[in-house]
Amino acid sequence: MPSLQTDLAAVVTATRVAITADPKVSHAGFRAEHSLVGPTEVAVRVGSGHAFAVDQPKGIGGGDVAACPAEYALAALGSCQAITYRFWAAQLGIALDTVEVTVEGDLDVRGFFGFDEGVRPGFGAVRVAVEVGGPEPAERYEELARAVDAHCPVLDIFRNKVPVHRSLKAVETA
Amino acid sequence: MPSLQTDLAAVVTATRVAITADPKVSHAGFRAEHSLVGPTEVAVRVGSGHAFAVDQPKGIGGGDVAACPAEYALAALGSCQAITYRFWAAQLGIALDTVEVTVEGDLDVRGFFGFDEGVRPGFGAVRVAVEVGGPEPAERYEELARAVDAHCPVLDIFRNKVPVHRSLKAVETA
């Protein structure tokens, strides 16, 4: 898809020009709002206007109306990888026909439930298996994968610490 | 909702009994599969069987058919917080009527595009604003919030490093 590659390379160039003219343009603010609407069901609306549900599986008290938070976390990572392959293929001029990403995460539930305070509540290990299809030599896709891993936003969130500030407001109800 | 609290507390107790009998039960494996099906659109299917789309906004070459990876990452965090409030309220015997969570993340796009290799690609800062409603004194919800932050799986993924192993397979296409 040479026209797609050209289009995305043009987006990158235009973004660079815009940021050079006004550095504030480089700041992107993302937002998500959540309401607990069932025993464990959460209604989500994100800043771009899209809405979706989150729920727990039935085995641990949920209704299974949608994917669970751990699955959304893995999907954020896998989809970010796939899209970053697309953008960096355009930036590096590497032809790319297909991208398939499988992400697996291992979690020890003793952390979530507090049965063992020495067990972390999140993933102890994550595996990302990427399969790309295209006409270039394998070395070029290895080069692409290194560029993707250095610039993929959600991979950075997993691999490195993100400062999170949490505030609480309690409203008394009858 | 005293019966819901009792139900979830029973789930916790049953899980503890099951893990005590067979420690292997504490392992949970999560999975998400992703295909790049458009310029930046990704089709996702997760291990629980649910499927959904991910896309980039139109401003940077996407089709905006669904939320973007950064929004799903924030939604994973916000929904995990909300659900963890529910479970830990049951564990601690704290009445809880409502939970609303707003999550904001700041991202500098120079990291993703590689315009400045000193800028991280992921979120530089995340803010989680929780509002709970219920009949208990404010101190009990502060106690609940501390328990949630110590046991919320996706908050752990954000705040701490997760080991991620990435593999690549390149398939030659005509």
Interface residues (C-beta under 8 A of the other chain):
Chain A: L4 D7 L8 V11 V12 T15 R16 I19 S26 H27 A28 G29 F30 R31 A32 E33 H34 S35 L36 P39 T40 V42 V44 V46 G47 S48 H50 F52 V54 Q56 P57 I60 G61 D64 A66 A67 C68 P69 A70 E71 Y72 A73 L74 A75 A76 L77 G78 S79 C80 Q81 A82 I83 T84 Y85 R86 F87 W88 Q91 D97 T98 V99 E100 V101 T102 V103 E104 G105 D106 L107 D108 V109 R110 G111 F112 F113 G114 F115 E117 R120 P121 G122 F123 G124 A125 V126 R127 V128 A129 V130 E131 V132 G133 G134 P135 A138 Y141 E142 A145 A147 D149 A150 H151 C152 P153 V154 L155 D156 I157 F158 R159 N160 K161 V162 P163 V164 H165 R166 S167 L168 K169 A170 V171 E172 T173 A174
Chain B: L4 D7 L8 V11 V12 T15 R16 I19 S26 H27 A28 G29 F30 R31 A32 E33 H34 S35 L36 P39 T40 V42 V44 V46 G47 S48 H50 F52 V54 Q56 P57 I60 G61 D64 A66 A67 C68 P69 A70 E71 Y72 A73 L74 A75 A76 L77 G78 S79 C80 Q81 A82 I83 T84 Y85 R86 F87 W88 Q91 D97 T98 V99 E100 V101 T102 V103 E104 G105 D106 L107 D108 V109 R110 G111 F112 F113 G114 F115 E117 R120 P121 G122 F123 G124 A125 V126 R127 V128 A129 V130 E131 V132 G133 G134 P135 A138 Y141 E142 A145 A147 D149 A150 H151 C152 P153 V154 L155 D156 I157 F158 R159 N160 K161 V162 P163 V164 H165 R166 S167 L168 K169 A170 V171 E172 T173 A174
